[in-house]
């Protein structure tokens, strides 16, 4: 059963987010370190709007990180989770919200 780990970076007032670093360094790092552990894909979504035009999106970026299974994800975290998490400080000062999801459909 495949899973998707959703990593959501809040768009907090005054927070920084270096999109260039994220796309050109962090994404390739995730592929390099977690690819051998069952990573099946990485999709990046940039917050655009909410249904209420006066309300900005709560998340600047959401990353959908696919894995073959929860066991594969846990193996990836055990092998290189610290290196991936430590790199976050290089592109943002807003800690992400992370959720692990079953791929139902």
C-alpha positions as CSV (number, residue, x, y, z in Angstrom):
1,X,0.0,0.0,0.0
2,X,1.6,3.3,-1.1
3,X,1.6,6.4,1.1
4,X,2.0,10.2,0.6
5,X,3.7,12.3,3.1
6,X,2.4,15.9,3.0
7,X,4.9,18.5,4.1
8,X,3.2,21.9,4.4
9,X,5.1,25.1,4.9
10,X,2.9,27.8,6.5
11,X,2.9,31.3,5.0
12,X,3.4,33.2,8.3
13,X,3.8,37.0,8.2
14,X,7.5,37.8,8.2
15,X,8.7,34.3,7.5
16,X,11.2,33.7,4.7
17,X,11.1,31.0,2.0
18,X,13.8,30.7,-0.6
19,X,12.0,29.0,-3.5
20,X,15.1,28.8,-5.7
21,X,17.0,26.9,-2.9
22,X,14.0,24.7,-2.3
23,X,13.6,23.6,-5.9
24,X,17.2,23.4,-6.9
25,X,18.8,22.0,-3.7
26,X,16.3,20.6,-1.2
27,X,14.2,18.6,-3.8
28,X,17.3,17.0,-5.3
29,X,18.6,16.2,-1.8
30,X,15.4,14.4,-1.0
31,X,15.6,12.4,-4.2
32,X,19.2,11.5,-3.6
33,X,18.9,10.5,0.0
34,X,15.4,8.9,0.0
35,X,15.3,7.5,-3.5
36,X,17.1,4.3,-2.5
37,X,14.5,3.8,0.3
38,X,11.3,3.6,-1.8
39,X,10.6,7.2,-2.7
40,X,8.2,7.1,-5.7
41,X,7.8,10.8,-6.4
42,X,7.9,14.4,-5.2
43,X,5.3,17.0,-6.3
44,X,5.5,20.6,-5.1
45,X,2.3,22.8,-4.9
46,X,2.6,26.5,-4.5
47,X,-0.3,28.2,-2.6
48,X,-2.3,30.4,-4.9
49,X,-5.5,31.5,-3.2
50,X,-8.5,30.4,-1.1
51,X,-12.2,30.6,-1.9
52,X,-12.3,33.9,0.0
53,X,-10.2,36.4,-2.1
54,X,-9.4,38.4,1.1
55,X,-7.8,35.4,2.8
56,X,-4.4,34.3,1.6
57,X,-3.6,30.6,1.4
58,X,-2.4,29.2,4.8
59,X,0.5,27.3,3.2
60,X,3.1,28.8,1.0
61,X,4.3,25.4,-0.3
62,X,2.9,21.8,0.0
63,X,5.1,18.9,-1.0
64,X,3.6,15.6,-1.7
65,X,6.2,13.0,-1.1
66,X,5.3,9.5,-2.3
67,X,6.6,6.2,-0.9
68,X,6.0,2.6,-1.7
69,X,4.9,2.0,1.9
70,X,5.0,3.4,5.5
71,X,7.9,1.0,6.2
72,X,9.8,2.4,3.2
73,X,9.3,6.0,4.6
74,X,10.4,5.0,8.0
75,X,13.5,3.4,6.6
76,X,14.2,6.6,4.6
77,X,13.8,8.7,7.8
78,X,16.1,6.3,9.8
79,X,18.8,6.5,7.1
80,X,18.7,10.2,6.3
81,X,15.9,12.0,8.0
82,X,18.1,14.2,10.0
83,X,20.0,15.4,7.0
84,X,16.8,16.2,5.1
85,X,15.2,17.9,8.1
86,X,18.4,19.9,8.9
87,X,18.4,21.3,5.4
88,X,15.0,23.0,6.0
89,X,16.8,25.9,7.8
90,X,18.6,26.7,4.5
91,X,15.3,27.8,2.8
92,X,12.8,28.7,5.5
93,X,12.4,29.8,9.1
94,X,8.9,28.4,9.3
95,X,8.8,24.8,10.5
96,X,6.6,22.6,8.3
97,X,3.4,20.7,9.3
98,X,3.9,17.1,8.3
99,X,1.2,14.4,7.8
100,X,1.5,10.8,6.6
101,X,-1.4,9.7,4.4
102,X,-2.7,6.4,3.0
103,X,-3.2,6.6,-0.8
104,X,-6.8,5.6,-0.9
105,X,-7.6,6.3,-4.5
